[in-house]
Amino acid sequence: MTGFMDNVPFDGREDNIQKAAIALKAMGHPLRLKILCVIGNEEVPVMDIVEQVGTTQSNVSQHIDILREKGIIVSRREGSKILCRIKDSELLSLMSVMQKTFCQIN
């Protein structure tokens, strides 16, 4: 059985491989993927995320904490709001592909 990358030499850096593995594992939960789809390439208040994913603020906050611990998102306080965004360009590229594949409304 051959794969689509059989003829591509592997020259990935170990740190990039580790970063991707950690990110993909954290994104493997349906609610966390949904949260990331809501955030996309914007900075989104937690309460907006709660409204869009349709679960409790406590549940969303727990999953945001996991995404933050894994280095996928960052957050900051602005007045009474907590704003979340995807941390870096590599993760934004990955999320862009995932959004096109999994998050589009048909």
C-alpha positions as CSV (number, residue, x, y, z in Angstrom):
1,M,0.0,0.0,0.0
2,T,1.4,3.4,-1.0
3,G,0.7,6.7,0.6
4,F,0.4,10.2,-0.9
5,M,3.8,11.1,0.6
6,D,5.8,8.0,-0.3
7,N,8.1,9.9,-2.6
8,V,8.6,12.9,-0.3
9,P,11.8,12.8,1.8
10,F,11.2,13.4,5.5
11,D,13.1,16.4,6.8
12,G,10.7,17.6,9.5
13,R,12.3,19.1,12.6
14,E,11.6,17.2,15.8
15,D,10.3,20.2,17.6
16,N,7.7,20.8,14.8
17,I,6.7,17.1,15.0
18,Q,6.2,17.3,18.8
19,K,4.2,20.5,18.5
20,A,2.0,19.0,15.8
21,A,1.4,15.8,17.8
22,I,0.5,17.8,21.0
23,A,-1.8,20.1,19.0
24,L,-3.6,17.2,17.2
25,K,-4.0,15.2,20.4
26,A,-5.6,18.3,22.2
27,M,-7.8,19.0,19.1
28,G,-9.0,15.4,19.2
29,H,-11.9,16.2,21.5
30,P,-15.1,17.3,19.7
31,L,-15.8,20.2,21.9
32,R,-12.2,21.5,21.7
33,L,-12.3,21.3,17.9
34,K,-15.6,23.1,17.9
35,I,-14.1,25.9,20.1
36,L,-11.2,26.2,17.7
37,C,-13.5,26.4,14.7
38,V,-15.4,29.2,16.5
39,I,-12.1,31.1,17.2
40,G,-10.6,30.6,13.7
41,N,-8.2,33.5,13.0
42,E,-10.0,35.9,15.2
43,E,-9.8,36.9,18.9
44,V,-13.1,35.8,20.4
45,P,-14.6,36.5,23.9
46,V,-15.2,33.4,25.9
47,M,-18.9,34.2,26.3
48,D,-19.3,34.3,22.5
49,I,-17.6,30.9,22.3
50,V,-20.1,29.6,24.9
51,E,-23.0,30.9,22.9
52,Q,-21.8,29.4,19.6
53,V,-20.8,25.9,20.9
54,G,-24.0,25.5,23.0
55,T,-22.7,24.2,26.3
56,T,-22.0,25.7,29.7
57,Q,-19.5,28.4,30.4
58,S,-17.8,26.1,32.9
59,N,-17.4,23.3,30.4
60,V,-16.0,25.7,27.7
61,S,-13.6,27.2,30.3
62,Q,-12.3,23.8,31.2
63,H,-11.6,23.0,27.6
64,I,-10.1,26.4,26.9
65,D,-7.7,25.8,29.8
66,I,-6.6,22.5,28.2
67,L,-6.0,24.3,24.9
68,R,-4.0,27.0,26.7
69,E,-1.9,24.5,28.6
70,K,-1.1,22.7,25.4
71,G,0.0,26.0,23.8
72,I,-2.7,26.1,21.2
73,I,-4.5,29.2,22.3
74,V,-3.6,32.3,24.3
75,S,-6.0,34.5,26.1
76,R,-6.0,38.0,27.6
77,R,-8.3,40.0,29.7
78,E,-9.9,43.2,28.4
79,G,-12.1,44.7,31.1
80,S,-14.5,42.0,32.1
81,K,-14.0,39.9,29.0
82,I,-11.5,37.1,28.4
83,L,-10.5,37.0,24.7
84,C,-9.0,33.9,23.1
85,R,-7.1,33.5,19.9
86,I,-5.0,30.7,18.3
87,K,-1.4,31.1,19.4
88,D,0.7,31.1,16.2
89,S,0.8,31.0,12.4
90,E,1.5,27.3,12.1
91,L,-1.5,26.4,14.2
92,L,-3.6,28.9,12.2
93,S,-2.6,27.2,9.0
94,L,-3.5,23.8,10.5
95,M,-6.8,25.2,11.7
96,S,-7.5,26.8,8.3
97,V,-7.3,23.4,6.7
98,M,-9.3,21.8,9.5
99,Q,-12.0,24.5,9.2
100,K,-12.3,24.0,5.4
101,T,-12.6,20.2,5.9
102,F,-14.7,19.9,9.1
103,C,-16.2,23.3,10.1
104,Q,-18.0,24.4,7.0
105,I,-21.7,24.6,7.0
106,N,-23.1,22.7,4.0
